[in-house]
Amino acid sequence: MINGIINVYKERGFTSHDVVAKLRGILKQKKIGHTGTLDPEAEGVLPVCLGKATKVCDMLTEKDKVYETVLLLGEKTDTQDITGTVLEKREVTCTEEQVKEVIAGFVGTYAQIPPMYSALKVNGKKLCDLARAGIEVERKPREVQIFSIDIEKIELPQVKLTVHCSKGTYIRTLCQDIGEKLGCGGCMESLLRTKVSRFTLENALRLTQIEQITAQVREEKGQELSTESLGDVILKIEEVFEGYPKLSVREEFTKMLYNGNAMQAEWLVGWQEDLKQQKLRIYDSKHQFIGVYQYNDKYKDIRPIKIFRE
């Protein structure tokens, strides 16, 4: 089984589920999961977890993200992007300075109402399924963080933006909210995700490229697909956490580690008091990666967050 993360360039027209299904066919492996939905019309970085790395999926969805988007002012649609039905058209009378001022006001924390056309569930049903059935339900605002918005180009009614934001931010909704604040309405014309955690657009591979690489490994090199044979295509699980301090367990406490027990500070080589506030990479005495741990102040020990050893 292949264990690790592959940085996929999701192309327009594919759902995130489509990407996972195609990868299952290419890699001949069932245990695969993606790290957060990208709209079918959106493109860009989609980290996909393989094998044991599927345990990392929820941790990667927590990471902040960077997008390039084009805001189209003067149009409001039911989906908040140009694929939807136009609900309203208004004249764009604002100036470039007004656009800059309003956009700057969205940097920081703001309460965003999730769109009806989204994969969020209410009472077990996806909002997008309800929306397609003509049903609109009340959605509670969610606090999101906009770390920065860089205006790349203004050619009214279009505004090209680069947005660095927290998890759970809907760029479509941000575009609509900016348009509403300007008094002319707005929707999203295009979306490109350029970064998720350490995964960037420059290193993302299209499905056709992955297919070519795997065929080369199988046919030209005569090797089975594995974490090792795919080389740089696969990011190993532990590399996702390379920013966390690395500690190993003393040999005599290896059995306790393998059984999933909490660790005492004195069992760890390299333990320091200032590590109490950090997530840690824990290895056994043979330098094999075991999992991510963190100090628990209540119990005064170091407890597992995720264990990757099976």
Buried (B, 14 or more C-beta within 10 A) or exposed (E): EBBBBBBBBBBBEBBBEBBBEBBBEBBEBEBBBBBBBBBBBBBBBBBBBBBBBBBBBEBBBEBBBBBBBBBBBBBBBBBBBBBBEEEEEBEBEBEEEEBBEBBEEBBEEBEBBBBBBBBBEBEEEBBBEBBEEEEEEEBEEBEBBBBEBEBEEBEBBBBBBBBBBBBBBBBBBBBBBBBEBBBBBBBBBBBBBBBBBBBBBEEBBEBEEBBEBBEEBBEEEEEEBBBEBBEEBBBBBBEBBEEBBBBBBBEEBBEBBEEEBBBEBEBBEEBEEEBBEEBBBBBBBEEEBBBBBBBEEEEEBBBBEBBBEE
